[in-house]
């Protein structure tokens, strides 16, 4: 009855498309199939006895503690208007140059990705703050919306990223499982910190490619915002702009350096660094006089909602994986991938294609918890580097966030964009950025060292 595993997966996707809650869909549909399989004699109900141990493993997983802490850090920085200060200061400094506003959007998006890591919050914030200014300066609606959506998704790949934390935890278990299946009983490990280090070079390369594109297009479409003619006024304005930029840039930059530096230098685990980041975000909010009991309550509630969603999905995914394994789904996937023509290349190509397609209908959390545990052990047993696999998956999921018609970043921006902005404008605007990400994915596939060189150098 291995075919029931595929039917189970298809039914889960179909029910999700109907709009039912993800966590309840994963667990509910899986339990219904388990009951049908038990009655028909094709499912051993003893598989479900492992569920209590799975739940205990989830709540006692120290790596996952980093999730609420980094979420808290991101929400606190968002509510304390750090993003607004950064964008205003950068626009004052670069807005007088042709394509300066577009460059500001990319640079601020990069800094927000490294400080908040929350795609939805970044896209909404950038859409509210920068879209009207870009349109006023003569940028086309398609280019402006595409730049905002693309830079908003940088939080998927630039550390500290919630996606990388979840991927790192899943890949760690998959890597150990793959090595045990190969008879290696002293398995190596891969950590969230390894993925953070591996993502630095690809993330910066993506930012550089974005900058090159927006500068070329912005030179043609953007209008100069420099209306200062008096030399004295200009000098005074430049001085004020420099002070404003430093005041807005230095505090979040120091927080980013402390958090990532502690991880990269080996002084702290991602979880410990997340705690420092959360405390630092509170200090920055107090420094900007944006901290109050009411503000703290809002941030805590938002963090609790997002964290509860992540862990509920993880519990539902655990039920799904047990039932999927009980139907023989893992053996089916293993046989399918290993028998594909092209060996590792063929298997990797199919997995990346499937993940990209699933990104249309599933969030990265569901894909990470449902799909990756199924395919990762097979790929890792075939010799794929775990850090490279994690970065490839993260970039792939980031691309799916942008791809019409179901890209989540597109929905976030559509919700805050003026009615005059057509949905077709947003779709057309993201196409060049999708091409850029695909180019980077191809480059990473050809030169895996882009992801593996830095971790090997630092931790050798």
C-alpha angles and dihedrals in degrees: 000000000000089000088069089068090062091045088051091054092047092049092050090053091046094051091047089054088057088063103252119149111279099226094047091044093053094048098035099048090044093052091048090053090045090054092048091047092049092052092046092047096242099107130058107220090203087081088074092060087077090066097090090054090048091052092048090050090053096050093043095047106118093195092062091056085077090068099070091038095054090042089053090049092051096046092047092052090048094050093045090060095242089141092051092050092049094050095046093048094046092047090052091052100042103020093089091064124079108262087009094122092052090049089050090054092053095045094047090046089054092050092047090050090054093047107033106017091194110126098196094049093047095049093047093046093047091045093053096043107035108025096074091047093049092050091048090053092056103262115146116253091240095052094043095049092043092053092049094048093046097048090044090062093055086095087077094066109019113083136277086048125161088213091056092048092054093042091049093054093048094044091049091060092041092051093052091047091050092051093048089052088055092052096257104139096177096056125191117235137226119207139196087252090059090055091047091054093043092052096055099080096042090044093052091044089054091051091050091050090049090050093050091050097046092046092052095046094036091055088060101040111022122086124222113258096201108119096156113116104162112088094213093048090047092052091047091047092051091051092051091046092052092050091046092050093049092048091050097039107042101060098052090038091054090050091050092049092049095048098043094034091056090052097042093044092051093240094121141014118245089258093053091045089050089056090052090048093052092049090046091052090055090051091050091049090051090047090054090046090242097119121104138139090259091050092047090051092052093048092047092049092049090048092049093050094050094044092047089051092052094049095043089053089048091053091048090048090052090056090047093050093050093051092042090053091045090059091051094253095141092055089047093053092043092053092045096051097042093050095050116115113254096041114227093000093053093046093047092047093052093046092050090048092051093047090049091051093046088052087072092066107018132058119238090255093061092044091049094050100035109030105027096057088054100048103026098071090053094049093044091050087054089060103265113153109247095219092049091047091051094051092045090052092047092051091046092052090047089055092050088053087065102038117108139267099022104022108138094217088058091055092048092054094041088059094059102029119106116262089248089068108088122218087234088059090057092047093050092045096057096049096085091048091050088053090051091052092048089051089052091048090053090047091050090049091052095042109031087173088081086075102026103042099074097047090047091048096048098041101034 
